[in-house]
Amino acid sequence: MMCTVCGCGEGETRLEGQSDSHDHDHGHDHPHDAHDHSHTHDPHHDHGHVHPHGHEAHSHDGHTHDYGLGAAGVHAPGLSQSRLVRIEQDILGKNNRYAAANRRWFAEHGILALNLVSSPGSGKTALLTRTLEVLKGELPAAVIEGDQQTANDAERIRATGVRALQINTGKGCHLDAHMVGHALDALTPADGSILFIENVGNLVCPAAFDLGEAHKVVILSVTEGEDKPLKYPDMFHAADLMLLNKVDLLPYLQFDVDRCIDYARRVNPRIKVLQVSAQSGEGMADWYQWLRATRQLALIGHPAATAREEDAHVSGAAG
């Protein structure tokens, strides 16, 4: 992933309501001293100008240059493939330790954490707001919003009555587990709830960064083209569920649904696919049922959360 070596977003991240989201301990057993952003420019890095894609990566007739054929899967001027591999292992290793701490915390509290990923314009926020409105009163929820700038999406979420916290990543192109851990301190989602983490719109970098979530849910709209799973295979391989959104627009588009699903399953044979429209409501009942069933799995073995769920059912029946 290019963002593991380019230093994108260094020093730019801001947690809503705070001046700096990286200046306090959020209490989730994260080794803060390990979060030193080693992807910043190293004055001792290799300057051999090694081009790791090699000559075999060029297609002169087709005017194609494939810079992902080296061991690191990426090219950066002045950095050898071995150096790139070491940098990526270091960055992702640190992130994974934070993610593991988040995951333990979610498990202790019976919280189902979902990482919602997509391109910009997929309808991700519209789908989420409709979901929250429909399930309000049935499934407790909280939302972490990730965008480079503005709190617009968090405000849209809060308009549904659900608590939301905005993370602005500045130049950063994705959320990481450390950001999410800090956000949990401020948001404090309820035991037994669903935490929706709406990632920065980007089908590349979020695929590599585990946030501690139970599942990545990739949202792909029919306006984007059915070949996206082949163009961005890492994301679709990492996802457990694909929501094919905006299906109400299919009569007006040249989009082959079966081909798109086939492409997704070539990349990831285990991926589940639901066809939905946040606008018309088509297929959304299947999404809601997936949420209910998946949340029940997260509640297993958590007496406090389960007891609260039973109390809610009793109160509902009494009413």
Backbone torsions as a table, in degrees:
resi	resn	phi	psi	omega
1	MET	NA	128.6	-175.7
2	MET	-61.9	-33.5	-175.2
3	CYS	-68.6	-13.8	177.9
4	THR	-78.6	-10.6	-179.5
5	VAL	-122.8	-13.2	-174.2
6	CYS	-91.8	-14.8	-180.0
7	GLY	78.1	23.0	-177.6
8	CYS	-60.8	136.5	174.8
9	GLY	78.9	5.1	-178.1
10	GLU	-59.1	118.8	178.3
11	GLY	76.1	8.1	-174.3
12	GLU	-102.3	-17.2	-171.9
13	THR	-69.6	136.6	178.1
14	ARG	-134.3	131.7	173.9
15	LEU	-92.0	133.3	-176.4
16	GLU	-53.1	129.8	178.2
17	GLY	87.9	-0.8	-179.8
18	GLN	-132.5	153.6	-178.7
19	SER	-78.6	-27.1	-176.5
20	ASP	-153.8	119.7	-175.1
21	SER	-81.1	0.5	-176.9
22	HIS	-116.8	24.2	-175.0
23	ASP	-115.2	16.0	178.0
24	HIS	-146.0	164.1	-178.0
25	ASP	-93.9	121.3	-176.7
26	HIS	-91.5	5.1	167.2
27	GLY	77.1	17.6	179.6
28	HIS	-106.8	32.5	176.0
29	ASP	60.4	33.7	178.2
30	HIS	-89.6	134.5	178.4
31	PRO	-76.5	87.2	-173.8
32	HIS	-59.7	-30.4	-179.4
33	ASP	-68.4	-14.7	179.4
34	ALA	-84.5	-12.1	-173.9
35	HIS	-92.3	69.5	-174.9
36	ASP	-105.3	12.5	175.7
37	HIS	51.0	61.7	-176.0
38	SER	-69.5	1.2	177.3
39	HIS	-85.7	2.9	173.6
40	THR	-69.9	163.1	-172.2
41	HIS	-64.5	124.8	-177.2
42	ASP	-93.6	120.8	-178.6
43	PRO	-64.7	-13.8	-178.4
44	HIS	-104.9	13.9	-176.8
45	HIS	-72.4	163.6	-176.5
46	ASP	-63.0	136.7	176.4
47	HIS	-118.8	32.4	-178.8
48	GLY	-82.0	-1.3	-179.4
49	HIS	50.4	45.0	178.1
50	VAL	-77.1	129.2	177.4
51	HIS	-102.7	96.3	-167.6
52	PRO	-68.0	-14.3	-178.4
53	HIS	-72.1	-22.2	175.6
54	GLY	71.5	169.1	-178.3
55	HIS	-68.2	-27.4	-179.5
56	GLU	-68.2	-12.2	-179.2
57	ALA	-82.8	-9.6	-177.5
58	HIS	-94.6	138.1	171.0
59	SER	-121.5	93.5	-172.6
60	HIS	-66.8	-35.7	-179.4
61	ASP	-67.5	-41.5	-177.3
62	GLY	-92.3	1.6	-179.9
63	HIS	55.2	43.4	179.8
64	THR	-115.1	134.6	174.6
65	HIS	-122.8	116.4	-179.5
66	ASP	-103.8	106.9	-177.8
67	TYR	-93.7	10.4	-177.9
68	GLY	-108.9	16.0	-175.5
69	LEU	-87.9	-12.4	-179.6
70	GLY	-75.8	176.5	-177.3
71	ALA	-60.8	-31.1	-178.5
72	ALA	-83.9	-15.7	-178.4
73	GLY	73.9	15.6	-178.1
74	VAL	-157.3	159.2	179.4
75	HIS	-123.4	135.4	173.9
76	ALA	-140.8	124.4	-178.8
77	PRO	-56.1	132.7	176.7
78	GLY	86.9	-4.0	179.3
79	LEU	-118.9	128.2	177.7
80	SER	-74.2	164.2	179.2
81	GLN	-62.1	-39.6	-179.6
82	SER	-65.0	-38.2	178.1
83	ARG	-66.5	-42.0	178.3
84	LEU	-61.7	-41.5	179.0
85	VAL	-62.6	-43.8	-179.8
86	ARG	-62.9	-42.2	-179.8
87	ILE	-63.5	-45.9	-178.6
88	GLU	-65.0	-41.2	178.4
89	GLN	-61.7	-38.9	-179.6
90	ASP	-66.5	-49.0	-178.5
91	ILE	-63.1	-49.4	-177.2
92	LEU	-69.5	-32.4	177.6
93	GLY	-62.8	-44.1	177.7
94	LYS	-64.2	-44.8	178.8
95	ASN	-59.9	-40.7	-177.8
96	ASN	-65.3	-30.8	176.4
97	ARG	-68.1	-40.6	175.0
98	TYR	-64.2	-41.8	-179.4
99	ALA	-62.4	-39.4	179.2
100	ALA	-63.9	-38.3	177.4
101	ALA	-66.2	-42.2	175.5
102	ASN	-59.7	-44.2	-176.7
103	ARG	-63.3	-40.0	177.0
104	ARG	-61.9	-42.5	-178.7
105	TRP	-64.6	-42.3	177.3
106	PHE	-61.0	-43.4	-179.0
107	ALA	-64.3	-41.2	179.7
108	GLU	-62.4	-28.7	-175.8
109	HIS	-106.8	6.2	177.9
110	GLY	62.7	32.9	-177.0
111	ILE	-97.5	131.4	173.7
112	LEU	-90.6	112.2	179.8
113	ALA	-102.5	126.7	-179.5
114	LEU	-121.3	132.0	-180.0
115	ASN	-100.9	105.9	-178.1
116	LEU	-90.6	121.1	-174.3
117	VAL	-128.5	148.1	-179.5
118	SER	-175.2	175.3	167.1
119	SER	-76.5	160.9	170.7
120	PRO	-60.6	140.9	175.9
121	GLY	84.8	9.4	-179.2
122	SER	-76.3	-12.8	-175.2
123	GLY	90.9	19.8	-175.5
124	LYS	-61.3	-47.5	-178.0
125	THR	-69.7	-39.1	177.2
126	ALA	-62.0	-41.6	177.9
127	LEU	-63.2	-40.7	-178.4
128	LEU	-68.7	-43.9	-179.4
129	THR	-63.7	-40.1	177.6
130	ARG	-63.9	-41.0	178.7
131	THR	-60.0	-45.8	-178.8
132	LEU	-65.7	-39.0	179.3
133	GLU	-65.4	-42.7	-177.5
134	VAL	-70.1	-39.6	-174.5
135	LEU	-94.2	5.0	179.0
136	LYS	-58.1	132.1	-179.2
137	GLY	89.1	-18.5	178.2
138	GLU	-100.5	-50.2	-177.9
139	LEU	-119.1	114.9	176.5
140	PRO	-64.1	139.7	-174.1
141	ALA	-146.9	158.9	171.8
142	ALA	-146.6	159.9	-173.7
143	VAL	-135.4	134.6	166.8
144	ILE	-107.0	123.5	-178.9
145	GLU	-103.9	132.0	176.7
146	GLY	-117.6	121.9	174.9
147	ASP	-147.1	159.0	177.5
148	GLN	-67.5	-40.6	179.3
149	GLN	-144.4	165.7	176.8
150	THR	71.6	158.3	174.1
151	ALA	-111.8	23.6	-175.3
152	ASN	-57.3	-46.6	-176.4
153	ASP	-69.7	-37.1	177.1
154	ALA	-63.3	-37.3	178.1
155	GLU	-66.4	-37.7	176.5
156	ARG	-63.2	-39.3	178.8
157	ILE	-67.0	-46.9	-178.1
158	ARG	-62.1	-25.9	177.7
159	ALA	-65.7	-18.7	176.7
160	THR	-83.6	-7.7	-177.2
161	GLY	94.9	1.1	-179.3
162	VAL	-96.8	139.9	179.6
163	ARG	-70.3	136.4	-179.3
164	ALA	-143.6	150.0	177.8
165	LEU	-132.6	133.3	-177.1
166	GLN	-95.2	133.9	167.8
167	ILE	-112.9	121.7	173.4
168	ASN	-100.8	123.2	-174.3
169	THR	-92.2	-1.1	-178.6
170	GLY	63.2	-120.6	178.3
171	LYS	-79.4	-10.2	-177.5
172	GLY	-67.7	144.7	-173.7
173	CYS	-105.6	10.5	-179.0
174	HIS	-165.4	161.4	168.4
175	LEU	-82.9	155.2	171.3
176	ASP	-126.7	172.2	-173.8
177	ALA	-66.8	-30.3	179.3
178	HIS	-66.9	-43.4	176.5
179	MET	-59.6	-44.3	-178.4
180	VAL	-64.8	-40.0	178.7
181	GLY	-60.0	-42.5	176.6
182	HIS	-64.3	-41.3	-178.5
183	ALA	-63.0	-32.8	-179.6
184	LEU	-62.5	-33.6	178.5
185	ASP	-61.3	-43.0	-176.4
186	ALA	-80.1	-35.1	-174.6
187	LEU	-83.2	-35.9	-178.6
188	THR	42.3	66.9	179.0
189	PRO	-62.2	147.1	-176.0
190	ALA	-70.1	149.0	173.4
191	ASP	-56.3	138.2	177.5
192	GLY	80.1	6.5	-177.2
193	SER	-91.7	174.1	171.0
194	ILE	-102.6	128.3	174.2
195	LEU	-105.1	112.7	174.8
196	PHE	-91.8	123.7	176.9
197	ILE	-109.4	104.6	-179.7
198	GLU	-88.7	106.8	-173.6
199	ASN	-76.0	167.4	175.2
200	VAL	-60.2	139.6	179.6
201	GLY	-64.4	108.1	-173.1
202	ASN	-177.5	123.1	-179.9
203	LEU	-93.1	10.5	-177.3
204	VAL	-109.6	-78.0	-169.4
205	CYS	-63.8	-37.9	179.9
206	PRO	-59.9	-19.2	179.3
207	ALA	-63.7	-30.3	-173.2
208	ALA	-89.2	-14.4	-171.3
209	PHE	-108.7	107.5	174.9
210	ASP	-72.2	131.2	178.4
211	LEU	-103.6	-0.9	-174.2
212	GLY	96.7	5.3	-176.5
213	GLU	-70.2	158.5	174.2
214	ALA	-77.0	-36.5	-177.4
215	HIS	-147.1	143.2	163.5
216	LYS	-90.8	132.7	176.5
217	VAL	-117.3	114.8	-178.9
218	VAL	-96.5	130.2	178.1
219	ILE	-105.5	123.3	179.0
220	LEU	-124.4	125.1	179.2
221	SER	-93.2	153.2	-177.9
222	VAL	-71.7	-8.0	176.5
223	THR	-82.8	-5.1	-173.9
224	GLU	-95.4	-16.4	-177.2
225	GLY	104.5	137.4	-172.3
226	GLU	-75.3	-8.6	-176.7
227	ASP	-90.5	4.5	-177.7
228	LYS	-56.9	-38.9	178.7
229	PRO	-60.2	-30.3	178.3
230	LEU	-80.5	-32.1	-179.4
231	LYS	-75.0	-32.5	-177.5
232	TYR	-126.7	62.5	-170.9
233	PRO	-64.6	-32.2	-177.9
234	ASP	-59.2	-41.6	-178.6
235	MET	-66.1	-45.4	-177.4
236	PHE	-72.7	-27.7	175.1
237	HIS	-70.1	-33.3	-177.7
238	ALA	-79.6	-19.9	-174.8
239	ALA	-84.2	147.3	173.9
240	ASP	-95.6	-23.5	-177.1
241	LEU	-138.7	135.4	172.5
242	MET	-114.2	124.3	172.7
243	LEU	-99.5	112.2	177.3
244	LEU	-87.1	102.4	-168.3
245	ASN	-96.7	163.9	178.4
246	LYS	66.5	32.5	-179.0
247	VAL	-66.0	-14.8	174.9
248	ASP	-65.0	-17.5	-179.9
249	LEU	-90.7	-3.0	-176.0
250	LEU	-55.4	-38.4	179.5
251	PRO	-61.4	-17.4	-175.7
252	TYR	-106.4	3.9	-174.9
253	LEU	-127.3	159.0	170.1
254	GLN	-99.5	85.4	-176.9
255	PHE	-134.4	123.8	-178.5
256	ASP	-94.6	101.6	-176.9
257	VAL	-61.6	-47.0	-178.1
258	ASP	-61.5	-39.5	179.6
259	ARG	-66.2	-42.2	179.4
260	CYS	-60.1	-46.4	179.8
261	ILE	-64.6	-38.5	176.8
262	ASP	-62.0	-43.1	178.5
263	TYR	-61.6	-43.0	-179.4
264	ALA	-62.6	-39.4	-178.0
265	ARG	-78.9	-20.2	170.6
266	ARG	-65.9	-41.6	179.7
267	VAL	-73.5	-38.1	-174.0
268	ASN	-145.1	92.4	-176.7
269	PRO	-60.1	-21.9	-176.4
270	ARG	-92.1	-2.3	-174.4
271	ILE	-68.6	136.3	175.9
272	LYS	-93.5	142.1	-176.8
273	VAL	-125.5	130.8	173.9
274	LEU	-124.4	134.2	177.7
275	GLN	-96.2	121.6	-172.1
276	VAL	-138.5	164.5	169.2
277	SER	-139.6	114.5	176.7
278	ALA	-67.7	-23.5	-178.7
279	GLN	-78.2	-52.2	-176.0
280	SER	-90.8	-19.4	-177.2
281	GLY	91.2	-4.8	-179.7
282	GLU	-58.4	129.5	176.7
283	GLY	75.4	-6.0	-175.8
284	MET	-67.2	-29.2	178.8
285	ALA	-60.0	-34.8	178.0
286	ASP	-67.5	-36.9	177.0
287	TRP	-65.5	-43.4	178.8
288	TYR	-62.8	-40.3	-180.0
289	GLN	-66.7	-36.9	176.4
290	TRP	-61.5	-41.5	179.2
291	LEU	-63.6	-44.6	-179.5
292	ARG	-60.5	-48.5	-176.5
293	ALA	-65.9	-40.8	-177.8
294	THR	-70.1	-36.5	177.1
295	ARG	-65.5	-39.3	179.0
296	GLN	-58.7	-37.1	177.3
297	LEU	-64.4	-38.0	179.5
298	ALA	-68.3	-25.7	-177.8
299	LEU	-81.3	-16.5	-176.7
300	ILE	-58.7	127.8	177.6
301	GLY	84.4	11.2	-180.0
302	HIS	-121.0	86.5	-173.4
303	PRO	-56.2	-41.4	-176.9
304	ALA	-63.1	-46.9	-179.9
305	ALA	-66.2	-41.0	-179.9
306	THR	-65.1	-40.3	179.3
307	ALA	-62.8	-41.4	179.0
308	ARG	-64.0	-37.1	178.2
309	GLU	-63.5	-42.8	179.9
310	GLU	-65.8	-37.9	178.2
311	ASP	-63.4	-37.2	179.8
312	ALA	-65.7	-39.7	179.2
313	HIS	-65.9	-41.3	-179.8
314	VAL	-63.6	-44.1	179.5
315	SER	-63.2	-39.6	179.1
316	GLY	-65.3	-39.5	-179.7
317	ALA	-68.3	-37.6	-179.0
318	ALA	-67.3	-34.0	-179.5
319	GLY	-72.8	NA	NA
